[in-house]
Amino acid sequence: MQTIAFPDHHAFSEKNIAQIVGKWNDISSSNKILLTTEKDAMRLQQIKIPEPIVKHSYYIPVEVDFTENGKILFEQKLEKIA
């Protein structure tokens, strides 16, 4: 397994893509995937990634969940602006 960590809200550059492609090519197995967050997957779509990597790319969906108290507060705020 190869891992590359980028900061949150990272704007991917061509250099980052080259880094991803390099790591991809370092994996000798043909059974490989690119796994990222949904947010980063949207950013990566804006940059040219080689088709073999795109075909094997997956993302983890981002979901919002509130604690019970947080949900109540959020709904109260929504009611005030509606």
C-alpha positions, 0 to 999 in steps of 0.5 A: 500500500502506498499513501500520500497525504495532502492537507485539507482543501488542498489545490492539486498541482501538476507536481502532485499529479506526477507524485500520484502517478509515480506512486501508482507506477511503483506498485508492481501489482496490476490489482491496484486502486486510487482511494480518496475522499469525495471532496478530493475526488472532485478536485482531482477531476479538474486535473488531467489524471491518466486514464488507467488511474481514473478507471481504478479510482474510488472515493469515500463519500462525505456525510454530515451527521449532527449530535442530537443537540447539534441537530436541534440547534441547526434546525432552530437556526434554519427556522429563523432564516426560513 
